[in-house]
Amino acid sequence: MHANNENIPKNDKEAIKQLRLAAGLGEKRAQYRLGVMYADGKDTLQQHEKAIRWFRLAADQGDARAQYRLGVMYEDGKGILQQYAQAVFWYELAAEQGHARAQCCLGVMFEDGKGTPEDYEQAIKWYRLAADQGYSRAQCNLGLMYEGGKGTPQNCAQALKWFRLAADQGHARAQCNLGVMNLNGEGIPQNYAQALKWLQLAADQGLARAQCNLGVMHHNGTGTPQNYTEAIKWYRLAADQDEPDAQYCMGVMHANGMGLRQQQKQALKWFRLAADQGHARAQGNLGVMYANGEGTRKSYKQAIKWFQLAADQGYARAQGNLGLMHEDGKGTPQDDHEAVKWYRRAADQGDKRAWHSLASMFAVGKVWPRDHKEAVKFYRLAAEKSHASVK
């Protein structure tokens, strides 16, 4: 919901009667306030159709607040058919009058290409106008544009500036972004204490992404003593909000018995929740569990399904495992050419197991004539990768 509730006199039937009378006589402020009452269900039943009627009457008289609220109704499809073009129309009228929330919403429509062609430069223009008025959501969005280099050259310093302005006002997403930038040292010296501070503030507001990142810091002992119990606490809060990274992490904790009893069925449950949302690592792990019969009946068909989904997203480990299934003919007809295809894709990303597999295929002459030089090359690459990983 974009809009805030307006202050409507409570338990004052005479005041509401007078408001309706004024609205009926064409007083735009009364029309707007009556629209708010019906839209938010304050002192009357929530009725979106009536809200739209009063907002439109006020908006047609140039009331920027009513124009903005009418834009919200069209964008959300409340009480009226969802029409992004109409939302853009009303947001623009309000934005031209300097309404900060409307300016920000108009920026979002331009950024997402909803009701208007996608235009990052226009998005930045409207975000900046709202941000300069101190609107935290617009400040955060402007920071994201600078961070991602959308419509402007990538500029971490500018991103930090706008995230901090929004974060100082308590904007949870900006606090999370600021925490991540401190955690990774993006445009600022790496500072784990600051990362913990901002992620904690955002997590305490219930932001799932911040809760998950906070869990990772406790899990790995980054900037704080390693604490699996604390990690699980934050993972669970985020996972219960359908955050796929957190669901994946819950699966990892159950699979490995970190901070709780090892339970493969629980691991399977969490991996599946994340996998169903397209999380590549969870899909890959789910494939392994089906291939090995961990927490479920062994099913090569299911293993192939999940390896394929993860492999198609470029996850190297799943690509290697998919190659192995094709090489061994598990859950699919045996096919060395298909195996090599997936081994090569994994090897191109530096997967040492895929290098080993390719080396073996060269050594025994699968697909190609036997080639000891190529076999040695891939064995050496795998060995170098193993050596580098233990440094």
Number of C-alpha atoms within 10 A of each C-alpha: 6 12 14 9 12 12 10 16 12 10 9 10 11 10 13 20 11 12 19 17 14 16 21 14 11 15 16 23 19 22 28 27 25 25 28 27 25 22 26 18 15 17 15 12 11 15 16 20 16 17 27 26 18 27 32 22 21 27 25 13 15 15 20 24 23 30 29 30 29 28 30 24 27 22 23 17 15 17 16 13 11 15 16 20 16 17 27 27 19 23 31 23 20 27 26 13 15 16 20 26 26 32 29 29 27 30 31 23 25 23 22 15 15 17 17 15 11 15 17 21 16 17 26 26 18 28 30 23 20 26 26 13 15 15 21 28 24 29 29 29 26 28 31 22 24 23 23 15 15 17 16 13 11 15 16 19 15 17 27 25 17 25 31 22 20 26 26 14 15 16 21 27 25 30 29 29 26 28 29 23 24 24 24 14 14 16 15 13 11 15 16 19 15 17 26 24 17 28 32 21 20 27 25 14 15 16 21 27 25 29 29 28 26 28 28 23 24 23 24 14 14 16 15 13 11 15 17 20 15 17 26 25 17 27 30 21 20 26 25 13 15 15 21 26 24 29 29 27 25 27 27 21 25 22 24 14 15 17 15 13 11 15 16 21 16 17 27 24 18 26 30 22 20 26 24 14 14 15 20 26 23 30 29 28 26 28 28 22 25 22 23 15 15 17 16 13 11 15 17 21 16 17 26 25 18 27 31 23 20 27 25 13 15 15 20 28 27 29 29 27 26 29 31 22 25 22 22 15 15 17 16 13 11 15 16 18 15 16 26 22 16 24 28 21 20 26 24 13 13 16 20 24 20 29 26 22 24 23 24 19 22 22 18 14 14 16 13 11 11 15 15 15 12 16 22 16 16 22 20 16 19 22 15 12 16 13 10 9 8 6 5
